[in-house]
Amino acid sequence: MVISINKDIQINEEIKDKEVRVIDTNGEQLGIMSSKQALEIAMERELDLVKIAPQAKPPVCKIMDYGKFTFEQSKREKEARKNQKVINVKEIRFSPKIEEHDLNVKAKNAQKFLNDGNKVKVTIRFRGREIDHVAYGEKALERFYEIIKDHCVIEKPAKLEGKNLSLTLSPKQ
């Protein structure tokens, strides 16, 4: 008897349904029978009876090696995680009064982030009464975008959130 690791899947004696549709290891249907009969067939073949479709009428059970099934499933999940690419969001902050050289340095850093495949969130912080002159911040963002527009696409346009003006850029495909 195998104890189920996954709480969603019922195996062997855990299956309490009166009648189940049974599928062989080859994928052939053995028909509808009592769960006791299906379990006996599985035990004769030294395999497990696994409920794969509990919502069906009657529920569908398959005769298989449950240990091998869980091993292959974990192997597939590990392979999927390995092929996944993690995209980070890097943030660049400056004030609306930024000088041209400083803006170029920030743009160079943003290009590096974009070339690495990361997204870049450009934030302009307004301090004190600077918030009254949002146009200066928008001009600074436009100058910044003009410098790096060959490397990126605007994902989220500039938006004022409290005392910050933010723009999100993603790398060009």
Backbone as JSON Lines, residues from 0, in Angstrom:
{"i":0,"aa":"M","n":[0.85,-1.19,0.0],"ca":[0.0,0.0,0.0],"c":[0.89,1.24,0.0]}
{"i":1,"aa":"V","n":[0.56,2.2,-0.86],"ca":[1.31,3.45,-0.97],"c":[0.49,4.56,-0.35]}
{"i":2,"aa":"I","n":[1.12,5.38,0.49],"ca":[0.43,6.53,1.09],"c":[0.58,7.7,0.15]}
{"i":3,"aa":"S","n":[-0.53,8.37,-0.13],"ca":[-0.49,9.46,-1.11],"c":[0.23,10.68,-0.53]}
{"i":4,"aa":"I","n":[1.1,11.27,-1.36],"ca":[1.83,12.49,-0.99],"c":[0.96,13.7,-1.28]}
{"i":5,"aa":"N","n":[0.32,13.69,-2.44],"ca":[-0.54,14.79,-2.85],"c":[-1.92,14.59,-2.25]}
{"i":6,"aa":"K","n":[-2.43,15.56,-1.52],"ca":[-3.72,15.43,-0.84],"c":[-4.9,15.39,-1.81]}
{"i":7,"aa":"D","n":[-4.71,15.92,-3.04],"ca":[-5.81,15.96,-4.0],"c":[-6.05,14.61,-4.65]}
{"i":8,"aa":"I","n":[-5.01,13.8,-4.75],"ca":[-5.11,12.53,-5.46],"c":[-5.38,11.41,-4.47]}
{"i":9,"aa":"Q","n":[-6.41,10.6,-4.77],"ca":[-6.73,9.44,-3.92],"c":[-6.18,8.2,-4.59]}
{"i":10,"aa":"I","n":[-5.58,7.31,-3.79],"ca":[-5.06,6.06,-4.33],"c":[-5.5,4.89,-3.48]}
{"i":11,"aa":"N","n":[-5.58,3.74,-4.11],"ca":[-5.89,2.45,-3.49],"c":[-7.08,2.51,-2.52]}
{"i":12,"aa":"E","n":[-6.86,2.25,-1.23],"ca":[-7.96,2.17,-0.26],"c":[-8.63,3.51,0.02]}
{"i":13,"aa":"E","n":[-8.01,4.59,-0.36],"ca":[-8.6,5.92,-0.13],"c":[-9.81,6.16,-1.03]}
{"i":14,"aa":"I","n":[-9.94,5.41,-2.11],"ca":[-11.06,5.57,-3.05],"c":[-12.29,4.91,-2.45]}
{"i":15,"aa":"K","n":[-13.29,5.73,-2.1],"ca":[-14.49,5.24,-1.41],"c":[-15.71,5.13,-2.33]}
{"i":16,"aa":"D","n":[-15.58,5.48,-3.61],"ca":[-16.71,5.45,-4.52],"c":[-17.16,4.01,-4.76]}
{"i":17,"aa":"K","n":[-18.5,3.83,-4.97],"ca":[-19.03,2.49,-5.23],"c":[-18.59,1.99,-6.59]}
{"i":18,"aa":"E","n":[-18.78,2.85,-7.63],"ca":[-18.41,2.46,-8.98],"c":[-17.39,3.44,-9.55]}
{"i":19,"aa":"V","n":[-16.44,2.9,-10.29],"ca":[-15.44,3.73,-10.95],"c":[-15.21,3.22,-12.37]}
{"i":20,"aa":"R","n":[-14.82,4.14,-13.25],"ca":[-14.41,3.75,-14.61],"c":[-12.91,3.49,-14.54]}
{"i":21,"aa":"V","n":[-12.47,2.33,-15.01],"ca":[-11.08,1.93,-14.86],"c":[-10.36,1.98,-16.2]}
{"i":22,"aa":"I","n":[-9.16,2.56,-16.18],"ca":[-8.3,2.63,-17.36],"c":[-7.03,1.84,-17.06]}
{"i":23,"aa":"D","n":[-6.62,1.05,-18.02],"ca":[-5.44,0.2,-17.89],"c":[-4.16,1.03,-18.03]}
{"i":24,"aa":"T","n":[-3.0,0.43,-17.78],"ca":[-1.72,1.13,-17.92],"c":[-1.46,1.55,-19.36]}
{"i":25,"aa":"N","n":[-2.03,0.82,-20.32],"ca":[-1.85,1.13,-21.75],"c":[-2.81,2.2,-22.23]}
{"i":26,"aa":"G","n":[-3.74,2.63,-21.39],"ca":[-4.72,3.64,-21.77],"c":[-6.03,3.03,-22.27]}
{"i":27,"aa":"E","n":[-6.17,1.7,-22.21],"ca":[-7.4,1.04,-22.64],"c":[-8.4,1.03,-21.49]}
{"i":28,"aa":"Q","n":[-9.69,1.19,-21.82],"ca":[-10.72,1.18,-20.79],"c":[-11.09,-0.25,-20.44]}
{"i":29,"aa":"L","n":[-11.1,-0.54,-19.15],"ca":[-11.53,-1.85,-18.69],"c":[-13.02,-1.85,-18.35]}
{"i":30,"aa":"G","n":[-13.64,-0.65,-18.33],"ca":[-15.07,-0.54,-18.08],"c":[-15.37,-0.01,-16.7]}
{"i":31,"aa":"I","n":[-16.69,0.0,-16.39],"ca":[-17.16,0.48,-15.09],"c":[-17.3,-0.72,-14.17]}
{"i":32,"aa":"M","n":[-16.71,-0.61,-12.98],"ca":[-16.77,-1.69,-12.0],"c":[-16.7,-1.11,-10.6]}
{"i":33,"aa":"S","n":[-16.88,-1.95,-9.61],"ca":[-16.8,-1.46,-8.23],"c":[-15.34,-1.14,-7.91]}
{"i":34,"aa":"S","n":[-15.14,-0.24,-6.97],"ca":[-13.78,0.16,-6.61],"c":[-13.02,-1.02,-6.0]}
{"i":35,"aa":"K","n":[-13.73,-1.93,-5.35],"ca":[-13.1,-3.11,-4.76],"c":[-12.51,-4.02,-5.85]}
{"i":36,"aa":"Q","n":[-13.31,-4.23,-6.93],"ca":[-12.83,-5.04,-8.05],"c":[-11.61,-4.4,-8.72]}
{"i":37,"aa":"A","n":[-11.7,-3.09,-8.94],"ca":[-10.61,-2.38,-9.58],"c":[-9.33,-2.45,-8.75]}
{"i":38,"aa":"L","n":[-9.48,-2.35,-7.44],"ca":[-8.33,-2.43,-6.54],"c":[-7.71,-3.83,-6.6]}
{"i":39,"aa":"E","n":[-8.56,-4.87,-6.69],"ca":[-8.05,-6.24,-6.79],"c":[-7.24,-6.43,-8.09]}
{"i":40,"aa":"I","n":[-7.75,-5.88,-9.2],"ca":[-7.03,-5.98,-10.47],"c":[-5.67,-5.28,-10.36]}
{"i":41,"aa":"A","n":[-5.66,-4.11,-9.73],"ca":[-4.41,-3.36,-9.55],"c":[-3.43,-4.14,-8.68]}
{"i":42,"aa":"M","n":[-3.93,-4.77,-7.62],"ca":[-3.06,-5.55,-6.72],"c":[-2.48,-6.77,-7.43]}
{"i":43,"aa":"E","n":[-3.29,-7.41,-8.3],"ca":[-2.8,-8.56,-9.07],"c":[-1.62,-8.16,-9.94]}
{"i":44,"aa":"R","n":[-1.69,-6.98,-10.51],"ca":[-0.62,-6.49,-11.41],"c":[0.5,-5.81,-10.63]}
{"i":45,"aa":"E","n":[0.39,-5.78,-9.29],"ca":[1.35,-5.13,-8.4],"c":[1.53,-3.65,-8.74]}
{"i":46,"aa":"L","n":[0.39,-2.99,-9.01],"ca":[0.37,-1.56,-9.31],"c":[-0.64,-0.88,-8.39]}
{"i":47,"aa":"D","n":[-0.8,0.43,-8.54],"ca":[-1.71,1.2,-7.71],"c":[-2.92,1.64,-8.53]}
{"i":48,"aa":"L","n":[-4.03,1.83,-7.83],"ca":[-5.24,2.38,-8.43],"c":[-5.29,3.85,-8.04]}
{"i":49,"aa":"V","n":[-5.26,4.74,-9.04],"ca":[-5.18,6.18,-8.78],"c":[-6.4,6.85,-9.39]}
{"i":50,"aa":"K","n":[-7.09,7.67,-8.57],"ca":[-8.25,8.41,-9.07],"c":[-7.72,9.66,-9.79]}
{"i":51,"aa":"I","n":[-7.94,9.73,-11.12],"ca":[-7.39,10.84,-11.9],"c":[-8.45,11.88,-12.26]}
{"i":52,"aa":"A","n":[-9.72,11.5,-12.27],"ca":[-10.8,12.45,-12.58],"c":[-11.94,12.26,-11.6]}
{"i":53,"aa":"P","n":[-11.84,12.86,-10.39],"ca":[-12.86,12.65,-9.37],"c":[-14.2,13.31,-9.69]}
{"i":54,"aa":"Q","n":[-14.22,14.35,-10.54],"ca":[-15.46,15.06,-10.83],"c":[-16.31,14.35,-11.88]}
{"i":55,"aa":"A","n":[-15.75,13.38,-12.59],"ca":[-16.5,12.68,-13.64],"c":[-17.56,11.76,-13.02]}
{"i":56,"aa":"K","n":[-18.55,11.4,-13.82],"ca":[-19.61,10.48,-13.37],"c":[-19.54,9.23,-14.21]}
{"i":57,"aa":"P","n":[-19.2,8.08,-13.74],"ca":[-18.52,7.8,-12.47],"c":[-17.06,8.27,-12.51]}
{"i":58,"aa":"P","n":[-16.42,8.4,-11.34],"ca":[-15.03,8.87,-11.3],"c":[-14.1,7.94,-12.09]}
{"i":59,"aa":"V","n":[-13.07,8.53,-12.69],"ca":[-12.14,7.76,-13.51],"c":[-10.89,7.42,-12.7]}
{"i":60,"aa":"C","n":[-10.54,6.13,-12.7],"ca":[-9.34,5.67,-12.01],"c":[-8.42,5.0,-13.01]}
{"i":61,"aa":"K","n":[-7.13,5.12,-12.77],"ca":[-6.15,4.52,-13.67],"c":[-5.24,3.59,-12.88]}
{"i":62,"aa":"I","n":[-4.91,2.47,-13.5],"ca":[-3.98,1.53,-12.88],"c":[-2.58,1.93,-13.33]}
{"i":63,"aa":"M","n":[-1.72,2.29,-12.35],"ca":[-0.36,2.74,-12.69],"c":[0.55,2.57,-11.49]}
{"i":64,"aa":"D","n":[1.85,2.75,-11.73],"ca":[2.83,2.76,-10.65],"c":[2.89,4.18,-10.11]}
{"i":65,"aa":"Y","n":[2.29,4.42,-8.95],"ca":[2.14,5.77,-8.41],"c":[3.49,6.41,-8.08]}
{"i":66,"aa":"G","n":[4.43,5.65,-7.57],"ca":[5.75,6.18,-7.24],"c":[6.46,6.7,-8.48]}
{"i":67,"aa":"K","n":[6.39,5.93,-9.55],"ca":[7.01,6.35,-10.82],"c":[6.31,7.58,-11.36]}
{"i":68,"aa":"F","n":[4.99,7.62,-11.22],"ca":[4.19,8.76,-11.69],"c":[4.59,10.04,-10.96]}
{"i":69,"aa":"T","n":[4.7,10.0,-9.64],"ca":[5.07,11.2,-8.87],"c":[6.5,11.63,-9.18]}
{"i":70,"aa":"F","n":[7.4,10.65,-9.4],"ca":[8.79,10.98,-9.73],"c":[8.85,11.72,-11.07]}
{"i":71,"aa":"E","n":[8.14,11.2,-12.08],"ca":[8.14,11.83,-13.4],"c":[7.49,13.21,-13.35]}
{"i":72,"aa":"Q","n":[6.44,13.34,-12.52],"ca":[5.77,14.63,-12.39],"c":[6.71,15.67,-11.76]}
{"i":73,"aa":"S","n":[7.44,15.29,-10.72],"ca":[8.37,16.23,-10.08],"c":[9.51,16.58,-11.04]}
{"i":74,"aa":"K","n":[9.93,15.61,-11.87],"ca":[10.97,15.86,-12.85],"c":[10.51,16.88,-13.9]}
{"i":75,"aa":"R","n":[9.24,16.75,-14.34],"ca":[8.68,17.71,-15.31],"c":[8.59,19.11,-14.71]}
{"i":76,"aa":"E","n":[8.15,19.2,-13.44],"ca":[8.04,20.49,-12.77],"c":[9.41,21.15,-12.62]}
{"i":77,"aa":"K","n":[10.43,20.35,-12.28],"ca":[11.78,20.88,-12.13],"c":[12.29,21.41,-13.47]}
{"i":78,"aa":"E","n":[12.02,20.68,-14.55],"ca":[12.43,21.1,-15.9],"c":[11.74,22.4,-16.28]}
{"i":79,"aa":"A","n":[10.45,22.53,-15.94],"ca":[9.7,23.75,-16.25],"c":[10.26,24.94,-15.48]}
{"i":80,"aa":"R","n":[10.64,24.72,-14.21],"ca":[11.23,25.8,-13.42],"c":[12.58,26.23,-13.98]}
{"i":81,"aa":"K","n":[13.33,25.26,-14.52],"ca":[14.65,25.56,-15.06],"c":[14.54,26.44,-16.31]}
{"i":82,"aa":"N","n":[13.49,26.2,-17.11],"ca":[13.3,26.95,-18.34],"c":[12.66,28.32,-18.12]}
{"i":83,"aa":"Q","n":[12.2,28.58,-16.89],"ca":[11.55,29.85,-16.59],"c":[12.58,30.97,-16.51]}
{"i":84,"aa":"K","n":[12.23,32.13,-17.05],"ca":[13.13,33.28,-16.96],"c":[12.53,34.28,-15.98]}
{"i":85,"aa":"V","n":[13.31,34.68,-15.0],"ca":[12.86,35.64,-14.0],"c":[13.18,37.04,-14.49]}
{"i":86,"aa":"I","n":[12.15,37.89,-14.53],"ca":[12.34,39.27,-14.95],"c":[12.24,40.16,-13.72]}
{"i":87,"aa":"N","n":[13.29,40.9,-13.46],"ca":[13.3,41.81,-12.32],"c":[12.95,43.23,-12.79]}
{"i":88,"aa":"V","n":[12.45,44.02,-11.86],"ca":[12.19,45.42,-12.16],"c":[13.22,46.24,-11.39]}
{"i":89,"aa":"K","n":[14.09,46.91,-12.14],"ca":[15.11,47.78,-11.55],"c":[14.55,49.2,-11.53]}
{"i":90,"aa":"E","n":[14.87,49.95,-10.48],"ca":[14.34,51.31,-10.37],"c":[15.47,52.33,-10.46]}
{"i":91,"aa":"I","n":[15.21,53.37,-11.22],"ca":[16.14,54.5,-11.33],"c":[15.39,55.74,-10.87]}
{"i":92,"aa":"R","n":[15.99,56.46,-9.9],"ca":[15.34,57.65,-9.33],"c":[16.2,58.88,-9.58]}
{"i":93,"aa":"F","n":[15.53,59.96,-9.84],"ca":[16.21,61.26,-9.88],"c":[15.19,62.37,-9.66]}
{"i":94,"aa":"S","n":[15.7,63.61,-9.53],"ca":[14.82,64.75,-9.28],"c":[14.57,65.48,-10.59]}
{"i":95,"aa":"P","n":[13.58,66.35,-10.63],"ca":[13.29,67.07,-11.88],"c":[14.39,68.06,-12.27]}
{"i":96,"aa":"K","n":[15.26,68.43,-11.34],"ca":[16.32,69.4,-11.62],"c":[17.62,68.72,-12.03]}
{"i":97,"aa":"I","n":[17.59,67.5,-12.51],"ca":[18.8,66.75,-12.84],"c":[19.54,67.4,-14.01]}
{"i":98,"aa":"E","n":[20.87,67.42,-13.91],"ca":[21.71,67.98,-14.97],"c":[21.9,66.95,-16.08]}
{"i":99,"aa":"E","n":[22.33,67.43,-17.24],"ca":[22.43,66.58,-18.44],"c":[23.4,65.42,-18.25]}
{"i":100,"aa":"H","n":[24.58,65.68,-17.66],"ca":[25.56,64.61,-17.48],"c":[25.03,63.53,-16.54]}
{"i":101,"aa":"D","n":[24.4,63.94,-15.44],"ca":[23.84,62.99,-14.49],"c":[22.75,62.15,-15.15]}
{"i":102,"aa":"L","n":[21.96,62.79,-16.01],"ca":[20.9,62.1,-16.73],"c":[21.5,61.05,-17.67]}
{"i":103,"aa":"N","n":[22.62,61.38,-18.32],"ca":[23.29,60.43,-19.21],"c":[23.82,59.22,-18.44]}
{"i":104,"aa":"V","n":[24.35,59.45,-17.24],"ca":[24.85,58.35,-16.4],"c":[23.7,57.43,-16.02]}
{"i":105,"aa":"K","n":[22.57,58.01,-15.61],"ca":[21.39,57.21,-15.25],"c":[20.89,56.42,-16.47]}
{"i":106,"aa":"A","n":[20.91,57.05,-17.65],"ca":[20.45,56.4,-18.87],"c":[21.36,55.22,-19.22]}
{"i":107,"aa":"K","n":[22.66,55.4,-19.01],"ca":[23.61,54.32,-19.29],"c":[23.33,53.11,-18.39]}
{"i":108,"aa":"N","n":[23.04,53.39,-17.1],"ca":[22.68,52.31,-16.18],"c":[21.39,51.62,-16.62]}
{"i":109,"aa":"A","n":[20.43,52.41,-17.05],"ca":[19.16,51.84,-17.51],"c":[19.38,50.96,-18.73]}
{"i":110,"aa":"Q","n":[20.26,51.38,-19.65],"ca":[20.56,50.56,-20.83],"c":[21.16,49.22,-20.42]}
{"i":111,"aa":"K","n":[22.03,49.26,-19.42],"ca":[22.64,48.03,-18.92],"c":[21.56,47.09,-18.39]}
{"i":112,"aa":"F","n":[20.62,47.63,-17.6],"ca":[19.53,46.82,-17.04],"c":[18.66,46.23,-18.15]}
{"i":113,"aa":"L","n":[18.34,47.05,-19.14],"ca":[17.48,46.61,-20.24],"c":[18.17,45.54,-21.09]}
{"i":114,"aa":"N","n":[19.48,45.69,-21.31],"ca":[20.22,44.69,-22.08],"c":[20.31,43.35,-21.34]}
{"i":115,"aa":"D","n":[20.24,43.39,-20.01],"ca":[20.23,42.17,-19.21],"c":[18.85,41.5,-19.2]}
{"i":116,"aa":"G","n":[17.84,42.17,-19.78],"ca":[16.5,41.6,-19.86],"c":[15.59,42.03,-18.73]}
{"i":117,"aa":"N","n":[15.99,43.0,-17.94],"ca":[15.16,43.49,-16.84],"c":[14.29,44.65,-17.28]}
{"i":118,"aa":"K","n":[13.2,44.86,-16.56],"ca":[12.38,46.04,-16.78],"c":[12.95,47.17,-15.94]}
{"i":119,"aa":"V","n":[12.68,48.39,-16.34],"ca":[13.21,49.55,-15.61],"c":[12.05,50.48,-15.26]}
{"i":120,"aa":"K","n":[11.97,50.84,-13.98],"ca":[10.98,51.81,-13.53],"c":[11.73,53.11,-13.25]}
{"i":121,"aa":"V","n":[11.4,54.14,-14.02],"ca":[12.06,55.44,-13.87],"c":[11.15,56.3,-13.01]}
{"i":122,"aa":"T","n":[11.67,56.78,-11.89],"ca":[10.88,57.56,-10.95],"c":[11.52,58.92,-10.73]}
{"i":123,"aa":"I","n":[10.7,59.95,-10.83],"ca":[11.15,61.3,-10.51],"c":[10.47,61.7,-9.21]}
{"i":124,"aa":"R","n":[11.3,62.07,-8.22],"ca":[10.77,62.47,-6.92],"c":[10.66,63.98,-6.85]}
{"i":125,"aa":"F","n":[9.48,64.43,-6.44],"ca":[9.28,65.87,-6.24],"c":[9.36,66.14,-4.74]}
{"i":126,"aa":"R","n":[10.22,67.11,-4.35],"ca":[10.35,67.46,-2.94],"c":[9.78,68.85,-2.71]}
{"i":127,"aa":"G","n":[9.05,68.99,-1.64],"ca":[8.52,70.3,-1.26],"c":[7.64,70.91,-2.33]}
{"i":128,"aa":"R","n":[7.99,72.12,-2.74],"ca":[7.16,72.85,-3.7],"c":[7.42,72.45,-5.15]}
{"i":129,"aa":"E","n":[8.34,71.53,-5.38],"ca":[8.6,71.05,-6.75],"c":[7.35,70.43,-7.36]}
{"i":130,"aa":"I","n":[6.46,69.92,-6.53],"ca":[5.24,69.25,-7.01],"c":[4.36,70.21,-7.81]}
{"i":131,"aa":"D","n":[4.53,71.52,-7.58],"ca":[3.75,72.5,-8.34],"c":[4.22,72.6,-9.79]}
{"i":132,"aa":"H","n":[5.42,72.08,-10.08],"ca":[5.99,72.19,-11.43],"c":[6.23,70.8,-12.01]}
{"i":133,"aa":"V","n":[5.15,70.04,-12.19],"ca":[5.23,68.68,-12.72],"c":[5.77,68.68,-14.15]}
{"i":134,"aa":"A","n":[5.57,69.79,-14.87],"ca":[6.03,69.89,-16.25],"c":[7.55,69.71,-16.35]}
{"i":135,"aa":"Y","n":[8.32,70.2,-15.35],"ca":[9.76,70.01,-15.36],"c":[10.11,68.52,-15.28]}
{"i":136,"aa":"G","n":[9.38,67.81,-14.45],"ca":[9.59,66.37,-14.33],"c":[9.26,65.63,-15.61]}
{"i":137,"aa":"E","n":[8.17,66.04,-16.26],"ca":[7.79,65.4,-17.53],"c":[8.85,65.65,-18.6]}
{"i":138,"aa":"K","n":[9.41,66.88,-18.62],"ca":[10.48,67.19,-19.59],"c":[11.72,66.34,-19.32]}
{"i":139,"aa":"A","n":[12.05,66.15,-18.03],"ca":[13.21,65.33,-17.67],"c":[12.98,63.88,-18.11]}
{"i":140,"aa":"L","n":[11.76,63.38,-17.93],"ca":[11.44,62.01,-18.38],"c":[11.55,61.89,-19.89]}
{"i":141,"aa":"E","n":[11.07,62.91,-20.62],"ca":[11.16,62.89,-22.08],"c":[12.62,62.89,-22.53]}
{"i":142,"aa":"R","n":[13.47,63.72,-21.89],"ca":[14.89,63.73,-22.23],"c":[15.52,62.36,-21.97]}
{"i":143,"aa":"F","n":[15.15,61.75,-20.83],"ca":[15.67,60.42,-20.47],"c":[15.26,59.39,-21.51]}
{"i":144,"aa":"Y","n":[13.99,59.42,-21.91],"ca":[13.49,58.45,-22.88],"c":[14.15,58.64,-24.25]}
{"i":145,"aa":"E","n":[14.41,59.89,-24.64],"ca":[15.06,60.16,-25.93],"c":[16.44,59.52,-25.99]}
{"i":146,"aa":"I","n":[17.13,59.47,-24.84],"ca":[18.48,58.89,-24.8],"c":[18.44,57.38,-25.0]}
{"i":147,"aa":"I","n":[17.45,56.7,-24.38],"ca":[17.45,55.22,-24.39],"c":[16.33,54.61,-25.23]}
{"i":148,"aa":"K","n":[15.67,55.38,-26.08],"ca":[14.51,54.85,-26.8],"c":[14.85,53.71,-27.76]}
{"i":149,"aa":"D","n":[16.11,53.58,-28.18],"ca":[16.51,52.5,-29.08],"c":[16.53,51.14,-28.38]}
{"i":150,"aa":"H","n":[16.61,51.14,-27.05],"ca":[16.77,49.9,-26.29],"c":[15.49,49.45,-25.6]}
{"i":151,"aa":"C","n":[14.42,50.27,-25.63],"ca":[13.27,49.92,-24.81],"c":[11.94,50.33,-25.45]}
{"i":152,"aa":"V","n":[10.88,49.84,-24.81],"ca":[9.5,50.16,-25.18],"c":[8.81,50.61,-23.91]}
{"i":153,"aa":"I","n":[7.93,51.61,-24.03],"ca":[7.2,52.07,-22.84],"c":[6.12,51.05,-22.51]}
{"i":154,"aa":"E","n":[6.23,50.48,-21.33],"ca":[5.22,49.5,-20.9],"c":[4.06,50.2,-20.21]}
{"i":155,"aa":"K","n":[4.38,51.11,-19.29],"ca":[3.36,51.92,-18.61],"c":[3.75,53.38,-18.79]}
{"i":156,"aa":"P","n":[2.87,54.19,-19.34],"ca":[3.22,55.6,-19.53],"c":[3.37,56.33,-18.2]}
{"i":157,"aa":"A","n":[3.96,57.53,-18.26],"ca":[4.22,58.33,-17.06],"c":[2.93,58.62,-16.31]}
{"i":158,"aa":"K","n":[2.99,58.41,-14.98],"ca":[1.82,58.62,-14.15],"c":[2.27,59.22,-12.82]}
{"i":159,"aa":"L","n":[1.54,60.22,-12.36],"ca":[1.85,60.87,-11.1],"c":[1.17,60.11,-9.97]}
{"i":160,"aa":"E","n":[1.98,59.59,-9.04],"ca":[1.47,58.85,-7.88],"c":[2.0,59.53,-6.63]}
{"i":161,"aa":"G","n":[1.19,60.33,-6.0],"ca":[1.64,61.08,-4.83],"c":[2.67,62.12,-5.23]}
{"i":162,"aa":"K","n":[3.89,62.0,-4.69],"ca":[4.95,62.95,-5.03],"c":[5.96,62.34,-5.99]}
{"i":163,"aa":"N","n":[5.59,61.23,-6.65],"ca":[6.47,60.56,-7.6],"c":[5.82,60.51,-8.98]}
{"i":164,"aa":"L","n":[6.62,60.72,-10.01],"ca":[6.18,60.58,-11.39],"c":[6.93,59.36,-11.93]}
{"i":165,"aa":"S","n":[6.18,58.29,-12.3],"ca":[6.82,57.02,-12.67],"c":[6.51,56.63,-14.1]}
{"i":166,"aa":"L","n":[7.48,55.96,-14.71],"ca":[7.37,55.46,-16.08],"c":[8.03,54.08,-16.08]}
{"i":167,"aa":"T","n":[7.38,53.07,-16.65],"ca":[7.95,51.73,-16.7],"c":[8.35,51.39,-18.12]}
{"i":168,"aa":"L","n":[9.58,50.91,-18.28],"ca":[10.13,50.56,-19.59],"c":[10.46,49.07,-19.61]}
{"i":169,"aa":"S","n":[10.23,48.43,-20.75],"ca":[10.63,47.03,-20.9],"c":[11.57,46.91,-22.09]}
{"i":170,"aa":"P","n":[12.44,45.9,-22.1],"ca":[13.41,45.79,-23.2],"c":[12.74,45.48,-24.52]}
{"i":171,"aa":"K","n":[13.36,45.95,-25.61],"ca":[12.83,45.66,-26.95],"c":[13.09,44.2,-27.26]}
{"i":172,"aa":"Q","n":[12.16,43.59,-27.99],"ca":[12.32,42.17,-28.35],"c":[13.25,42.05,-29.54]}
